[in-house]
Amino acid sequence: MIQILLATLLAAGAEPAPRGIAKLTVALGAVQGKGPAQPDWAPLAAGADLEAGSAVRTGAGVRAALDLPDGGELRIDENTELTLEQPRKLTLKQGRLWIRIAAGEPFAVKNEYATLTSSECVADMTFTPRVPNTDQQAMTVVYVFEGKSLVASRKYTQEVTTGYWCTLLGGQLNTPDPMGDPFLPTLWLHPLLRERGPAAARETDRRVRGLLSRLARQ
């Protein structure tokens, strides 16, 4: 009886599961979306369910967080555009995302030059497209904070494990390096954690304790 009551209370306090392939849980600023059959972008409010083929974008100073039906989570930085192609597959057109991939079938995060694939990990990908008519090449940066992933270019695939990061300059995939302190690459997540409040309490507490430890060492 106690176990049933506890499960009921936990379920009552949880976010409703997405009805599509993702639910927008946090919208910091004017998040926009476009369904697979929609020609134009439209505002998205927190609580919106997104179906396969939907696109999401953020402008300057705008961030978002989405819950995935398999228990994973996707966080989107400012100036980012991505498409939720299907369950456990998305395309990053430009910008930056953080993703917690829940255990299951391989999940693919793609951009024009690279694909990150994992069955369970926490990772961050930034993609800066090539600027036409200039010498500036496209740049991809991948951090893996937990678990492991395969990062593939068009010619080569390598494993990136916990605590490592790698880059691609255009289609050239470079060898992974230790990332050092993982706190700095994820500073952009703090406004999203603050907005999620109790739902992110464990992660927020871990980051606060980590920050206090760094300050004590310094």
Salt bridges, closest charged atoms under 4 A:
ASP49 OD2 - ARG19 NH2 3.28
ASP49 OD2 - LYS23 NZ 3.28
ASP67 OD1 - ARG196 NH1 3.14
ASP70 OD2 - ARG88 NH1 2.62
GLU73 OE2 - ARG75 NE 2.99
GLU73 OE1 - ARG100 NH1 3.07
GLU73 OE2 - ARG196 NH1 2.92
ASP77 OD1 - ARG63 NE 2.90
ASP124 OD1 - ARG96 NE 2.86
GLU159 OE2 - LYS148 NZ 3.83
ASP181 OD2 - ARG214 NE 2.60
GLU203 OE1 - ARG75 NH2 2.65
ASP205 OD2 - ARG209 NE 2.91
